[in-house]
């Protein structure tokens, strides 16, 4: 599809990932004239910012884009990167999506005038579905380090990195999985930990994701939590779907020769220095995992379910001496798995808080006609993921269609006047 310079659309969706495509599916179904702008190709985040061995950490059965649930041969398996890209490409062919690829939105003004790399268009309503991973976050101290460095979004495989030991900074999902990838390839890995939690892959006869789904965790709205802000910016639990799925146990990696450190606090051109919180970080991760098992045990007991017993995790390694510094001599490269910042600088509409985060309720902003899709915990844990984006898209499109016909919307519900 070609963009019509100067055209006006009822709705412009910015972003052609799962959030934008799910929104488009509901707009098509509602008969709403719209266009989806994608700066690269549909699903480019999965194609360009994931390493070669990347796979989902949630089972394939959770992939349920609207009108296109996963129907492959391995519902309990974990799609690898190229399969995920294929799933999204197949989705774009499954309905008549008005997708314009290779066109980037460069400015959104009040009044919904949108400058793009292919001309200027305008819209009655706009859905921003650009995702949360725009600008890689790397600490300023990296500028002092005379060694090859890359962000996790640029990591592809162990052969990409020069000879020598590899330092991985960060123990979120990406950091732990990249450290494992390097470790399995026989590289000497130094892993800098923080407070990221972990979760078991399987417990009492089922994938933990299946238990949590059955317990209603993934349908729980963020407004049901007392600490909304803390939940929204919470780091994801580390686990892997690699080779059919397994735990990521940093203590086991340490037994096998991986070197673990506490939080990185300072560096100069020759030495890195760490806090002495390694034991605390490992204990915290284990405590979260065991707490999730406690909730599963309680659910099984309350429901009277027949589930096999399973012994609890016992730590296989304890840090005897905290390593508080590391010489850069012998370090061939550093992989920064330190997350991303949003980049909404192209949006010239006053909908952001003091931290630059879009203010919204379930993706509906205070500016009439402007919406966000695909934000972490936009409404539930699944927001922005294959498992929950469909419900968010349906909600937003329902709001869009009622806005078109002028039906008032109060407290998140369309209100019809009774004659």
ChimeraX attribute file (.defattr): number of C-alpha atoms within 10 A of each C-alpha:
attribute: neighborCount
match mode: 1-to-1
recipient: residues
	/A:1	10
	/A:2	11
	/A:3	19
	/A:4	12
	/A:5	13
	/A:6	13
	/A:7	11
	/A:8	19
	/A:9	17
	/A:10	15
	/A:11	23
	/A:12	25
	/A:13	27
	/A:14	27
	/A:15	31
	/A:16	29
	/A:17	22
	/A:18	28
	/A:19	31
	/A:20	30
	/A:21	29
	/A:22	30
	/A:23	29
	/A:24	32
	/A:25	26
	/A:26	20
	/A:27	23
	/A:28	16
	/A:29	12
	/A:30	13
	/A:31	10
	/A:32	17
	/A:33	14
	/A:34	22
	/A:35	24
	/A:36	27
	/A:37	27
	/A:38	24
	/A:39	20
	/A:40	16
	/A:41	19
	/A:42	26
	/A:43	23
	/A:44	17
	/A:45	19
	/A:46	17
	/A:47	16
	/A:48	15
	/A:49	17
	/A:50	21
	/A:51	22
	/A:52	15
	/A:53	14
	/A:54	24
	/A:55	24
	/A:56	19
	/A:57	21
	/A:58	24
	/A:59	21
	/A:60	22
	/A:61	18
	/A:62	20
	/A:63	23
	/A:64	18
	/A:65	25
	/A:66	21
	/A:67	13
	/A:68	16
	/A:69	16
	/A:70	16
	/A:71	11
	/A:72	11
	/A:73	8
	/A:74	12
	/A:75	14
	/A:76	16
	/A:77	20
	/A:78	24
	/A:79	25
	/A:80	19
	/A:81	20
	/A:82	15
	/A:83	14
	/A:84	20
	/A:85	18
	/A:86	15
	/A:87	19
	/A:88	21
	/A:89	14
	/A:90	12
	/A:91	22
	/A:92	21
	/A:93	9
	/A:94	12
	/A:95	14
	/A:96	12
	/A:97	19
	/A:98	20
	/A:99	24
	/A:100	21
	/A:101	18
	/A:102	13
	/A:103	21
	/A:104	18
	/A:105	20
	/A:106	14
	/A:107	18
	/A:108	20
	/A:109	14
	/A:110	12
	/A:111	12
	/A:112	22
	/A:113	17
	/A:114	23
	/A:115	19
	/A:116	18
	/A:117	12
	/A:118	14
	/A:119	15
	/A:120	18
	/A:121	20
	/A:122	21
	/A:123	19
	/A:124	19
	/A:125	20
	/A:126	25
	/A:127	25
	/A:128	21
	/A:129	26
	/A:130	26
	/A:131	22
	/A:132	17
	/A:133	16
	/A:134	14
	/A:135	12
	/A:136	19
	/A:137	16
	/A:138	19
	/A:139	9
	/A:140	7
	/A:141	14
	/A:142	16
	/A:143	13
	/A:144	11
	/A:145	16
	/A:146	12
	/A:147	17
	/A:148	13
	/A:149	19
	/A:150	17
	/A:151	19
	/A:152	25
	/A:153	21
	/A:154	16
	/A:155	19
	/A:156	17
	/A:157	16
	/A:158	20
	/A:159	10
	/A:160	9
	/A:161	19
	/A:162	12
	/A:163	13
	/A:164	14
	/A:165	19
	/A:166	25
	/A:167	23
	/A:168	27
	/A:169	25
	/A:170	25
	/A:171	27
	/A:172	22
	/A:173	21
	/A:174	24
	/A:175	23
	/A:176	25
	/A:177	22
	/A:178	24
	/A:179	28
	/A:180	21
	/A:181	20
	/A:182	19
	/A:183	19
	/A:184	12
	/A:185	12
	/A:186	10
	/A:187	19
	/A:188	18
	/A:189	25
	/A:190	22
	/A:191	26
	/A:192	22
	/A:193	26
	/A:194	22
	/A:195	19
	/A:196	20
	/A:197	23
	/A:198	28
	/A:199	26
	/A:200	24
	/A:201	21
	/A:202	16
	/A:203	22
	/A:204	17
	/A:205	12
	/A:206	12
	/A:207	18
	/A:208	19
	/A:209	20
	/A:210	16
	/A:211	21
	/A:212	16
	/A:213	13
	/A:214	13
	/A:215	15
	/A:216	9
	/A:217	14
	/A:218	16
	/A:219	18
	/A:220	14
	/A:221	17
	/A:222	18
	/A:223	12
	/A:224	10
	/A:225	11
	/A:226	9
	/A:227	10
	/A:228	14
	/A:229	11
	/A:230	10
	/A:231	14
	/A:232	16
	/A:233	10
	/A:234	13
	/A:235	16
	/A:236	14
	/A:237	18
	/A:238	24
	/A:239	24
	/A:240	25
	/A:241	22
	/A:242	19
	/A:243	9
	/A:244	13
	/A:245	21
	/A:246	16
	/A:247	15
	/A:248	20
	/A:249	21
	/A:250	24
	/A:251	18
	/A:252	13
	/A:253	20
	/A:254	18
	/A:255	12
	/A:256	10
	/A:257	14
	/A:258	18
	/A:259	17
	/A:260	23
	/A:261	25
	/A:262	25
	/A:263	21
	/A:264	19
	/A:265	12
	/A:266	13
	/A:267	19
	/A:268	15
	/A:269	14
	/A:270	13
	/A:271	13
	/A:272	17
	/A:273	18
	/A:274	20
	/A:275	17
	/A:276	17
	/A:277	18
	/A:278	24
	/A:279	17
	/A:280	13
	/A:281	20
	/A:282	24
	/A:283	16
	/A:284	17
	/A:285	21
	/A:286	20
	/A:287	15
	/A:288	17
	/A:289	19
	/A:290	17
	/A:291	13
	/A:292	19
	/A:293	20
	/A:294	12
	/A:295	14
	/A:296	19
	/A:297	16
	/A:298	12
	/A:299	16
	/A:300	16
	/A:301	12
	/A:302	9
	/A:303	8
	/A:304	9
	/A:305	10
	/A:306	10
	/A:307	13
	/A:308	9
	/A:309	10
	/A:310	9
	/A:311	7
	/A:312	9
	/A:313	10
	/A:314	7
	/A:315	13
	/A:316	12
	/A:317	13
	/A:318	13
	/A:319	13
	/A:320	7
	/A:321	9
	/A:322	15
	/A:323	17
	/A:324	17
	/A:325	18
	/A:326	16
	/A:327	13
	/A:328	20
	/A:329	11
	/A:330	11
	/A:331	19
	/A:332	16
	/A:333	20
	/A:334	23
	/A:335	24
	/A:336	25
	/A:337	26
	/A:338	20
	/A:339	21
	/A:340	16
	/A:341	15
	/A:342	16
	/A:343	16
	/A:344	18
	/A:345	11
	/A:346	13
	/A:347	18
	/A:348	13
	/A:349	16
	/A:350	13
	/A:351	16
	/A:352	16
	/A:353	10
	/A:354	7
	/A:355	6
	/A:356	13
	/A:357	13
	/A:358	20
	/A:359	17
	/A:360	17
	/A:361	15
	/A:362	22
	/A:363	22
	/A:364	22
	/A:365	17
	/A:366	15
	/A:367	13
	/A:368	12
	/A:369	19
	/A:370	22
	/A:371	25
	/A:372	27
	/A:373	29
	/A:374	29
	/A:375	26
	/A:376	18
	/A:377	21
	/A:378	23
	/A:379	24
	/A:380	25
	/A:381	21
	/A:382	24
	/A:383	25
	/A:384	26
	/A:385	21
	/A:386	22
	/A:387	22
	/A:388	25
	/A:389	30
	/A:390	25
	/A:391	18
	/A:392	25
	/A:393	29
	/A:394	18
	/A:395	18
	/A:396	21
	/A:397	23
	/A:398	17
	/A:399	20
	/A:400	26
	/A:401	15
	/A:402	17
	/A:403	17
	/A:404	14
	/A:405	8
	/A:406	11
	/A:407	15
	/A:408	14
	/A:409	13
	/A:410	8
	/A:411	7
	/A:412	12
	/A:413	13
	/A:414	15
	/A:415	12
	/A:416	11
	/A:417	7
	/A:418	4
	/A:419	3
